[in-house]
Structures are given as C-alpha cells and as structure tokens.
Amino acid sequence: MDKQPMTLRGKALLDEELKNLLQVERPAVIKAIEIARGHGDLSENADYDAAKEKQGFIEARINEVQSKIAVAEIVDPSSIKGPQTKKIMFGATVTILDCDNEKESKYQIVGVDEADVKSGYISIFSPLSRALIGKKVGDAVEIQSPGGDKEYEVLKIKYI
C-alpha cells in the first residue's frame, strides 16, 4: 500500500483516538455486553444487540486507525529548510488572496484525515492544494469550483 503523507499533528490526533478506543471505548462496550447478557434471553435483548453493534463499529474503527498509522509518512513541516521552502509543498502554511473579493485566507496543506477547512487545514488531495503545489509567492492560481472559476494569488509560504 502507498504511503500517505501526514503531519506530526495528524499522527498525534490518530494516536490519541486509538488510545481512547483501546482504553476507554472498547472496555466500556465489553462491560455493556456483560450487563446485557445478564438480562436473560439474548434473542429478544435490544441492549445486547445495540452493544454488539457498537462493538463492531469500535473494532472497525480501531482497525482503520491502525491501518492509517501503518501507512503514514510523517512529515514535520518545521524541519523543511533551504531552497525548497520557496515553493509550496506538503505541510506548507500558505496565505492566499482571492482576486475576486480581495479576501485573504490562510491554510496548511495536510493529510486527508487531518483536513478541516473551517480550522484552516486542507487536504493534500483537495483541488486548491493540487493547484497550489509547486507555486511560489506572487504566483497566480486558478481552480475550478462549483461556483465557477476562482483565481488566487500566493502571498506567503511558511513551514511551521
């Protein structure tokens, strides 16, 4: 399987989620199953069915998170130095100007699982990220969006 880029922050978030699933969620659902079993006939026991279903979701998520961690290629943006910092790459924090409304926006290009546009994190595979990769300060970027073509200008690039 191909390696997937992920920042240190993204890895920490997945590690935290996995720890919670293994140490809190899984034991809680096992306890709920034990309690439901004590209620008698399992064929008509809604609590048991619900607990078993929740256990399935938890186990699936544990497997999914472990798989994501296994294929992660961890990138520390603050360690990127030298001439490559002049171009936008994975991990860059980019300030762009919307040429239509003169509004500035700031985004960090991150892995798929860390993306949260409202918080300023965009996926490496998003149309905006793909258009920004390889650009320098002063470059114009055009993307096609559902609302029509958009043009941006790259104002700043930082690796923090």
Residue frames as a rotation matrix with the C-alpha (Angstrom) as fourth column:
MET 1
0.580 0.815 0.000 0.00
0.815 -0.580 0.000 0.00
0.000 0.000 -1.000 0.00
ASP 2
0.012 -0.560 0.828 1.22
0.485 -0.721 -0.495 3.51
0.875 0.407 0.263 -0.82
LYS 3
-0.571 -0.278 -0.772 2.48
0.813 -0.322 -0.485 5.74
-0.114 -0.905 0.410 1.96
GLN 4
0.435 0.756 0.489 0.15
0.703 -0.625 0.340 8.62
0.563 0.196 -0.803 2.86
PRO 5
-0.595 -0.689 0.413 1.63
0.285 -0.662 -0.693 11.96
0.751 -0.295 0.591 3.97
MET 6
0.615 0.716 -0.330 0.64
0.576 -0.122 0.808 13.13
0.538 -0.688 -0.487 7.43
THR 7
0.076 -0.571 0.817 1.87
-0.415 -0.764 -0.495 15.92
0.907 -0.301 -0.295 9.69
LEU 8
-0.859 -0.421 -0.290 3.04
0.118 0.388 -0.914 15.35
0.497 -0.820 -0.284 13.26
ARG 9
-0.671 0.683 0.289 -0.25
-0.704 -0.463 -0.539 16.92
-0.234 -0.565 0.791 14.41
GLY 10
0.191 0.769 -0.610 -2.26
-0.886 0.403 0.230 14.44
0.422 0.497 0.758 12.33
LYS 11
-0.264 -0.375 -0.889 -0.31
0.012 0.920 -0.392 11.48
0.964 -0.114 -0.238 13.73
ALA 12
-0.987 -0.110 0.117 -0.85
-0.102 -0.130 -0.986 12.75
0.123 -0.985 0.117 17.27
LEU 13
-0.286 0.956 0.072 -4.61
-0.953 -0.276 -0.124 13.03
-0.099 -0.104 0.990 16.64
LEU 14
0.296 0.363 -0.884 -4.78
-0.543 0.825 0.157 9.44
0.786 0.433 0.441 15.35
ASP 15
-0.622 -0.589 -0.516 -2.65
0.130 0.572 -0.810 8.18
0.772 -0.570 -0.279 18.27
GLU 16
-0.867 0.343 0.361 -4.99
-0.485 -0.418 -0.768 9.94
-0.113 -0.841 0.529 20.71
GLU 17
0.099 0.955 -0.280 -8.08
-0.980 0.142 0.138 8.47
0.172 0.260 0.950 19.04
LEU 18
0.058 -0.150 -0.987 -6.58
-0.216 0.963 -0.159 4.96
0.975 0.223 0.024 19.05
LYS 19
-0.904 -0.420 -0.080 -5.68
0.014 0.158 -0.987 5.24
0.427 -0.894 -0.137 22.73
ASN 20
-0.545 0.780 0.309 -9.25
-0.805 -0.383 -0.452 6.32
-0.234 -0.496 0.836 23.55
LEU 21
0.276 0.661 -0.698 -10.74
-0.814 0.547 0.196 3.47
0.511 0.515 0.689 21.51
LEU 22
-0.126 -0.436 -0.891 -8.49
0.016 0.897 -0.441 0.85
0.992 -0.070 -0.106 23.13
GLN 23
-0.871 -0.391 -0.299 -8.53
0.289 0.085 -0.953 2.11
0.398 -0.917 0.039 26.72
VAL 24
-0.779 0.626 0.012 -11.99
-0.436 -0.528 -0.729 3.68
-0.450 -0.573 0.685 27.08
GLU 25
-0.085 0.836 -0.542 -14.45
-0.996 -0.068 0.051 2.71
0.006 0.545 0.839 24.34
ARG 26
-0.244 -0.038 -0.969 -13.57
-0.389 0.919 0.062 -0.99
0.888 0.392 -0.239 23.97
PRO 27
-0.943 -0.106 -0.316 -13.67
0.223 0.506 -0.834 -1.76
0.249 -0.856 -0.453 27.74
ALA 28
-0.670 0.743 -0.003 -16.94
-0.564 -0.511 -0.649 0.19
-0.483 -0.433 0.761 28.10
VAL 29
0.026 0.711 -0.703 -18.68
-0.953 0.229 0.196 -1.78
0.300 0.665 0.684 25.35
ILE 30
-0.536 -0.253 -0.806 -17.40
-0.065 0.964 -0.259 -5.09
0.842 -0.086 -0.533 26.75
LYS 31
-0.978 0.203 -0.038 -18.90
0.034 -0.021 -0.999 -4.13
-0.204 -0.979 0.013 30.11
ALA 32
-0.350 0.895 -0.276 -22.19
-0.875 -0.417 -0.244 -3.18
-0.334 0.156 0.930 28.40
ILE 33
-0.131 0.244 -0.961 -22.30
-0.624 0.733 0.271 -6.59
0.770 0.635 0.056 26.69
GLU 34
-0.849 -0.235 -0.474 -21.72
0.193 0.697 -0.691 -8.35
0.493 -0.678 -0.546 30.03
ILE 35
-0.805 0.593 0.010 -24.54
-0.305 -0.400 -0.864 -6.38
-0.509 -0.699 0.503 31.65
ALA 36
-0.141 0.781 -0.608 -26.89
-0.990 -0.099 0.103 -7.06
0.020 0.616 0.787 28.72
ARG 37
-0.474 -0.099 -0.875 -26.14
-0.277 0.960 0.042 -10.79
0.836 0.262 -0.482 28.90
GLY 38
-0.988 0.047 -0.150 -27.30
0.157 0.296 -0.942 -10.75
0.000 -0.954 -0.300 32.50
HIS 39
-0.533 0.837 -0.125 -30.74
-0.757 -0.538 -0.370 -9.60
-0.377 -0.103 0.920 31.37
GLY 40
0.068 0.600 0.797 -31.65
-0.192 0.792 -0.580 -13.01
-0.979 -0.113 0.169 30.05
ASP 41
0.414 0.238 0.879 -32.76
0.637 0.614 -0.466 -14.22
-0.651 0.752 0.102 26.61
LEU 42
-0.492 -0.748 -0.446 -30.30
0.153 -0.579 0.801 -12.81
-0.857 0.325 0.399 24.04
SER 43
-0.638 0.266 0.723 -32.68
0.770 0.206 0.604 -13.35
0.012 0.942 -0.336 21.10
GLU 44
0.377 0.835 0.401 -35.02
0.743 -0.531 0.409 -10.62
0.554 0.144 -0.820 22.39
ASN 45
0.367 -0.352 -0.861 -32.46
0.756 -0.426 0.497 -8.42
-0.542 -0.833 0.110 24.12
ALA 46
0.853 0.046 0.519 -32.21
0.403 -0.689 -0.602 -4.98
0.330 0.723 -0.607 22.47
ASP 47
0.791 -0.606 0.084 -29.47
-0.520 -0.594 0.614 -3.82
-0.322 -0.530 -0.785 24.86
TYR 48
0.187 -0.720 0.668 -27.31
0.180 0.694 0.697 -6.80
-0.966 -0.010 0.260 23.86
ASP 49
0.448 0.047 0.893 -27.91
0.880 0.151 -0.449 -6.19
-0.156 0.987 0.026 20.14
ALA 50
0.963 -0.060 0.264 -27.04
0.000 -0.975 -0.223 -2.50
0.271 0.215 -0.938 20.48
ALA 51
0.583 -0.788 0.200 -23.88
-0.496 -0.151 0.855 -3.22
-0.643 -0.597 -0.479 22.47
LYS 52
0.152 -0.509 0.847 -22.73
0.537 0.762 0.362 -5.85
-0.830 0.400 0.389 19.95
GLU 53
0.687 0.141 0.713 -23.37
0.706 -0.361 -0.610 -3.43
0.171 0.922 -0.347 17.08
LYS 54
0.918 -0.373 0.130 -21.39
-0.394 -0.896 0.208 -0.70
0.039 -0.242 -0.969 18.86
GLN 55
0.366 -0.810 0.458 -18.59
-0.121 0.447 0.886 -3.20
-0.923 -0.380 0.065 19.48
GLY 56
0.355 -0.171 0.919 -18.45
0.854 0.459 -0.244 -3.88
-0.381 0.872 0.309 15.74
PHE 57
0.882 0.004 0.472 -18.13
0.241 -0.864 -0.443 -0.17
0.406 0.504 -0.762 14.97
ILE 58
0.759 -0.624 0.187 -15.40
-0.539 -0.440 0.718 0.27
-0.366 -0.646 -0.670 17.58
GLU 59
0.247 -0.682 0.688 -13.39
0.265 0.731 0.629 -2.71
-0.932 0.027 0.361 16.32
ALA 60
0.535 -0.007 0.845 -13.72
0.845 -0.004 -0.535 -1.50
0.007 1.000 0.004 12.72
ARG 61
0.931 -0.183 0.316 -12.52
-0.150 -0.980 -0.128 1.99
0.333 0.071 -0.940 13.69
ILE 62
0.555 -0.777 0.296 -9.57
-0.325 0.125 0.937 0.52
-0.766 -0.617 -0.183 15.63
ASN 63
0.209 -0.455 0.865 -8.53
0.723 0.668 0.176 -1.42
-0.658 0.589 0.469 12.53
GLU 64
0.723 0.135 0.677 -8.98
0.621 -0.556 -0.553 1.64
0.302 0.820 -0.486 10.32
VAL 65
0.903 -0.400 0.159 -6.90
-0.430 -0.828 0.360 3.91
-0.012 -0.393 -0.919 12.58
GLN 66
0.361 -0.801 0.478 -4.15
-0.057 0.492 0.869 1.28
-0.931 -0.341 0.132 12.94
SER 67
0.340 -0.182 0.923 -4.03
0.889 0.382 -0.252 0.91
-0.307 0.906 0.292 9.14
LYS 68
0.892 0.034 0.451 -3.77
0.227 -0.896 -0.382 4.66
0.391 0.444 -0.807 8.64
ILE 69
0.718 -0.674 0.171 -0.92
-0.536 -0.379 0.755 4.88
-0.444 -0.634 -0.633 11.13
ALA 70
0.321 -0.599 0.734 0.85
0.345 0.796 0.498 1.95
-0.882 0.093 0.462 9.46
VAL 71
0.240 -0.197 0.951 0.89
0.971 0.042 -0.236 3.63
0.006 0.980 0.201 6.03
ALA 72
0.969 0.165 -0.183 1.59
0.185 -0.977 0.102 7.15
-0.162 -0.133 -0.978 7.31
GLU 73
-0.014 -0.958 0.287 4.65
0.878 -0.149 -0.454 9.02
0.478 0.246 0.843 6.12
ILE 74
0.619 0.282 -0.733 5.17
0.714 -0.591 0.375 11.55
-0.327 -0.755 -0.568 8.89
VAL 75
-0.069 -0.575 0.815 6.32
0.712 -0.600 -0.364 15.00
0.699 0.555 0.451 7.77
ASP 76
0.179 0.022 -0.984 7.43
0.827 -0.545 0.138 17.70
-0.533 -0.838 -0.116 10.21
PRO 77
0.715 0.168 0.679 6.86
0.613 -0.617 -0.493 20.97
0.336 0.769 -0.544 8.29
SER 78
0.931 -0.364 -0.021 9.14
-0.299 -0.795 0.527 22.91
-0.208 -0.485 -0.850 10.67
SER 79
0.237 -0.892 0.385 12.08
0.161 0.426 0.890 20.71
-0.958 -0.149 0.245 9.62
ILE 80
0.499 -0.032 0.866 11.78
0.865 0.082 -0.495 21.74
-0.055 0.996 0.068 5.95
LYS 81
0.373 -0.508 -0.777 14.64
0.088 -0.814 0.574 24.16
-0.924 -0.282 -0.259 5.28
GLY 82
-0.561 -0.804 0.197 16.57
0.329 0.002 0.944 25.60
-0.759 0.595 0.263 2.40
PRO 83
-0.914 0.080 -0.398 15.59
-0.367 -0.584 0.724 26.47
-0.174 0.808 0.563 -1.15
GLN 84
-0.727 0.677 -0.109 12.60
0.491 0.625 0.606 24.11
0.479 0.387 -0.788 -1.21
THR 85
-0.360 0.617 -0.700 10.80
0.749 -0.255 -0.611 26.46
-0.556 -0.744 -0.370 1.21
LYS 86
-0.799 0.044 -0.600 10.34
-0.309 -0.885 0.347 28.88
-0.516 0.463 0.721 -1.70
LYS 87
-0.630 0.597 -0.497 7.78
-0.434 0.260 0.863 26.52
0.644 0.759 0.095 -3.25
ILE 88
0.058 0.760 0.647 4.55
-0.994 0.106 -0.035 25.16
-0.096 -0.641 0.762 -1.83
MET 89
-0.596 -0.212 -0.775 4.79
-0.282 0.958 -0.045 21.52
0.752 0.192 -0.631 -0.75
PHE 90
0.338 0.676 -0.655 3.00
0.401 0.527 0.750 19.23
0.852 -0.516 -0.093 1.69
GLY 91
0.068 -0.235 -0.970 2.96
0.998 0.026 0.064 20.81
0.010 -0.972 0.236 5.16
ALA 92
-0.819 -0.405 0.406 3.22
0.444 -0.896 0.002 24.41
0.363 0.182 0.914 3.96
THR 93
0.026 0.784 -0.620 1.10
0.763 -0.417 -0.495 27.08
-0.646 -0.460 -0.609 5.57
VAL 94
-0.692 -0.217 0.688 0.00
0.704 -0.410 0.580 29.33
0.156 0.886 0.437 2.74
THR 95
-0.177 0.635 -0.752 -1.64
0.241 -0.713 -0.659 32.74
-0.954 -0.298 -0.027 2.74
ILE 96
-0.664 0.046 0.746 -3.58
0.747 0.054 0.662 33.41
-0.010 0.997 -0.070 -0.45
LEU 97
-0.659 0.453 -0.601 -5.59
-0.256 -0.886 -0.387 36.32
-0.707 -0.101 0.700 -1.78
ASP 98
-0.032 0.745 0.666 -8.93
0.815 0.405 -0.413 35.78
-0.578 0.530 -0.621 -3.51
CYS 99
-0.886 -0.444 0.131 -8.56
0.425 -0.668 0.611 38.01
-0.184 0.598 0.780 -6.57
ASP 100
-0.292 0.864 0.410 -12.34
0.634 -0.146 0.759 38.50
0.716 0.482 -0.505 -6.86
ASN 101
0.710 0.701 0.064 -13.07
0.371 -0.450 0.812 39.88
0.598 -0.553 -0.580 -3.42
GLU 102
0.039 -0.825 0.564 -9.58
-0.351 -0.540 -0.765 40.78
0.936 -0.168 -0.310 -2.11
LYS 103
0.781 0.277 0.559 -10.09
-0.618 0.223 0.754 38.45
0.084 -0.935 0.346 0.88
GLU 104
-0.313 -0.935 -0.166 -7.02
-0.801 0.353 -0.483 36.77
0.510 -0.018 -0.860 2.40
SER 105
0.875 0.478 0.073 -7.17
-0.448 0.746 0.493 33.16
0.181 -0.464 0.867 3.59
LYS 106
-0.220 -0.954 0.206 -4.57
-0.966 0.183 -0.185 31.04
0.139 -0.239 -0.961 5.36
TYR 107
0.866 0.493 -0.082 -4.37
-0.487 0.870 0.080 27.26
0.111 -0.029 0.993 5.02
GLN 108
-0.263 -0.891 0.369 -1.99
-0.802 0.415 0.431 24.47
-0.537 -0.182 -0.824 5.91
ILE 109
0.253 0.257 -0.933 -1.73
-0.801 0.596 -0.053 21.61
0.542 0.761 0.357 3.42
VAL 110
-0.336 -0.260 0.905 -2.16
-0.850 0.499 -0.172 18.40
-0.407 -0.827 -0.388 5.43
GLY 111
-1.000 -0.027 -0.015 -3.06
-0.031 0.943 0.331 14.72
0.005 0.332 -0.943 5.11
VAL 112
-0.486 0.869 -0.094 -6.55
0.002 0.108 0.994 13.52
0.874 0.483 -0.054 4.29
ASP 113
0.052 0.551 -0.833 -7.50
0.809 0.466 0.359 12.64
0.586 -0.692 -0.421 7.87
GLU 114
-0.489 -0.313 -0.814 -6.38
0.789 -0.557 -0.261 15.98
-0.372 -0.770 0.519 9.30
ALA 115
-0.786 0.165 0.596 -8.29
0.334 -0.697 0.634 18.19
0.520 0.697 0.493 6.86
ASP 116
0.015 0.791 -0.612 -10.66
0.942 -0.217 -0.257 20.71
-0.336 -0.572 -0.748 8.44
VAL 117
-0.215 -0.130 0.968 -11.28
0.759 -0.646 0.082 23.67
0.614 0.753 0.237 6.15
LYS 118
0.734 0.594 0.330 -13.00
0.256 -0.692 0.675 25.75
0.629 -0.411 -0.660 8.84
SER 119
0.834 -0.492 -0.250 -9.88
0.224 -0.112 0.968 25.45
-0.504 -0.864 0.017 11.00
GLY 120
0.597 -0.592 -0.541 -7.53
-0.749 -0.652 -0.114 26.22
-0.286 0.474 -0.833 8.11
TYR 121
-0.441 -0.706 0.554 -6.36
-0.388 0.707 0.591 22.69
-0.809 0.045 -0.586 7.23
ILE 122
0.516 0.601 -0.610 -6.86
-0.811 0.115 -0.573 21.50
-0.274 0.791 0.547 3.64
SER 123
0.613 -0.196 0.765 -6.21
0.129 0.981 0.148 18.02
-0.779 0.007 0.627 2.29
ILE 124
-0.448 -0.874 -0.190 -3.24
-0.232 -0.091 0.968 17.46
-0.863 0.478 -0.162 0.01
PHE 125
-0.751 0.193 0.632 -5.75
0.604 0.585 0.540 15.97
-0.266 0.787 -0.556 -2.44
SER 126
0.257 0.861 -0.440 -8.16
0.489 -0.508 -0.709 18.93
-0.834 -0.033 -0.551 -2.48
PRO 127
0.585 0.012 0.811 -8.44
0.793 -0.220 -0.569 20.91
0.171 0.975 -0.138 -5.73
LEU 128
0.945 -0.241 0.220 -6.96
-0.267 -0.958 0.100 24.01
0.186 -0.153 -0.970 -4.06
SER 129
0.473 -0.811 0.345 -3.96
-0.285 0.230 0.931 22.10
-0.834 -0.539 -0.122 -2.67
ARG 130
0.271 -0.359 0.893 -3.29
0.768 0.640 0.024 20.42
-0.580 0.680 0.449 -6.00
ALA 131
0.759 0.046 0.650 -3.34
0.510 -0.662 -0.549 23.83
0.405 0.748 -0.526 -7.70
LEU 132
0.897 -0.385 0.216 -1.03
-0.441 -0.763 0.473 25.36
-0.018 -0.520 -0.854 -5.06
ILE 133
0.612 -0.699 0.371 1.64
0.311 0.643 0.699 22.63
-0.727 -0.313 0.611 -5.03
GLY 134
0.010 -0.766 0.642 4.82
0.983 0.126 0.134 23.88
-0.184 0.630 0.755 -6.68
LYS 135
0.588 0.270 0.762 3.77
0.493 -0.867 -0.073 27.55
0.641 0.419 -0.643 -6.73
LYS 136
-0.509 -0.784 -0.356 5.83
0.832 -0.344 -0.435 30.44
0.218 -0.518 0.827 -5.30
VAL 137
-0.075 0.412 -0.908 4.99
0.555 -0.739 -0.381 33.78
-0.828 -0.533 -0.173 -3.69
GLY 138
-0.445 -0.002 -0.895 3.44
-0.484 -0.841 0.243 36.05
-0.753 0.541 0.374 -6.31
ASP 139
-0.996 0.085 0.004 2.15
0.054 0.588 0.807 33.20
0.066 0.804 -0.591 -8.49
ALA 140
-0.274 0.960 -0.047 -1.47
-0.959 -0.277 -0.057 33.18
-0.068 0.029 0.997 -9.62
VAL 141
-0.960 0.062 0.272 -3.51
0.033 0.993 -0.110 30.03
-0.277 -0.096 -0.956 -9.09
GLU 142
-0.356 0.887 -0.295 -6.73
-0.912 -0.262 0.316 29.19
0.203 0.381 0.902 -10.91
ILE 143
-0.948 0.152 0.279 -9.12
0.058 0.947 -0.317 26.48
-0.312 -0.284 -0.907 -9.77
GLN 144
-0.501 0.855 -0.132 -12.48
-0.309 -0.034 0.951 25.32
0.808 0.517 0.281 -11.00
SER 145
-0.956 0.272 0.113 -15.10
-0.043 0.250 -0.967 25.23
-0.291 -0.929 -0.227 -8.27
PRO 146
-0.399 0.883 0.248 -18.82
0.902 0.426 -0.065 24.51
-0.163 0.198 -0.967 -8.26
GLY 147
0.411 0.560 -0.719 -19.40
0.483 -0.803 -0.349 28.26
-0.773 -0.204 -0.600 -8.02
GLY 148
0.989 -0.114 0.091 -17.24
0.031 -0.447 -0.894 28.93
0.143 0.887 -0.439 -11.07
ASP 149
0.258 -0.966 -0.001 -13.56
0.690 0.185 -0.700 29.53
0.676 0.180 0.715 -11.77
LYS 150
0.972 -0.048 -0.230 -11.63
0.155 -0.606 0.780 31.18
-0.177 -0.794 -0.581 -8.93
GLU 151
0.344 -0.908 0.240 -8.28
0.339 -0.118 -0.933 32.95
0.875 0.403 0.267 -9.07
TYR 152
0.940 -0.154 -0.303 -5.94
0.273 -0.188 0.943 33.35
-0.203 -0.970 -0.135 -6.12
GLU 153
0.440 -0.876 0.197 -2.54
-0.318 -0.357 -0.878 34.93
0.840 0.324 -0.435 -5.61
VAL 154
0.467 -0.390 -0.794 0.05
0.781 0.602 0.164 33.34
0.414 -0.697 0.586 -3.30
LEU 155
0.765 -0.131 0.631 1.06
-0.277 -0.951 0.138 35.94
0.581 -0.280 -0.764 -0.68
LYS 156
0.040 -0.737 0.675 3.11
-0.999 -0.031 0.025 33.94
0.003 -0.675 -0.738 1.87
ILE 157
0.568 0.023 -0.822 4.56
-0.102 0.994 -0.043 30.46
0.816 0.108 0.567 2.32
LYS 158
-0.015 -0.557 0.830 5.72
-0.984 -0.139 -0.111 29.23
0.178 -0.819 -0.546 5.74
TYR 159
0.127 -0.018 -0.992 6.83
0.027 1.000 -0.015 25.88
0.992 -0.025 0.127 7.08
ILE 160
-0.374 -0.167 0.912 5.92
-0.815 -0.410 -0.409 25.92
0.442 -0.897 0.017 10.76
